């Protein structure tokens, strides 16, 4: 019996810390939500107060619906995020399985090379990426964003998943090979279900930067038909005047998918974060 089972207070303390951290992290979200239902004067006069009969207003949401194609922006962000996460998880898991399962010359060097993306920001290569997209005719397409975000998320995905896959029992995989299972069957049916918490963790950690990114949509896909939600919300921010009601309303609507994903994967996310943290 391991120490975590002999002393359940350690697990309880870890979960309490995570819950407290979640509450602190969600406080700015709460402030944005309540202020999106206020008048402009109430936002600056009492930003932490709940909306009442005098301060309640839906003008921000009305402005968002009337100006710009908000639903198209939302659809573009959804397509880019879901497609990028799919490719990150599939290719990242395959690469992590190969690095953790097979021993070949240069295995460690390959792992270090793939992990360099965690330390070197992809934005350093913005000019080269833009030139590449122009040469391939992918500027102002969603595929440009999907490819960049997939490349951006793979290093972290491989780093996390490879550590989890090394903990999968070798006897289980050898038993599958004895039964005649192919490597692909072992990967999809035996290994992936066992690293599901890690997959959920990688998905959440990659979704938030992709969904909230402004840099690459502004550089690679600034056209009206390819604008993402974050880029489309910038129409309400001017050099001299900012429509704070519309900005806060747009941000509130943009937060919903992230919150829904967190609720769905919260248990798997906590298991993935705390796995191995308490011995």
HELIX and SHEET records of a PDB file:
HELIX    1   1 UNK A    3  UNK A    6  1                                   4    
HELIX    2   2 UNK A    8  UNK A   35  1                                  28    
HELIX    3   3 UNK A   40  UNK A   45  1                                   6    
HELIX    4   4 UNK A   59  UNK A   66  1                                   8    
HELIX    5   5 UNK A   70  UNK A  101  1                                  32    
HELIX    6   6 UNK A  107  UNK A  119  1                                  13    
HELIX    7   7 UNK A  122  UNK A  125  5                                   4    
HELIX    8   8 UNK A  126  UNK A  136  1                                  11    
HELIX    9   9 UNK A  142  UNK A  165  1                                  24    
HELIX   10  10 UNK A  170  UNK A  178  1                                   9    
HELIX   11  11 UNK A  183  UNK A  185  1                                   3    
HELIX   12  12 UNK A  186  UNK A  191  3                                   6    
HELIX   13  13 UNK A  192  UNK A  194  1                                   3    
HELIX   14  14 UNK A  196  UNK A  212  1                                  17    
HELIX   15  15 UNK A  215  UNK A  220  1                                   6    
HELIX   16  16 UNK A  224  UNK A  226  5                                   3    
HELIX   17  17 UNK A  229  UNK A  232  1                                   4    
HELIX   18  18 UNK A  233  UNK A  236  5                                   4    
HELIX   19  19 UNK A  244  UNK A  274  1                                  31    
END                                                                             
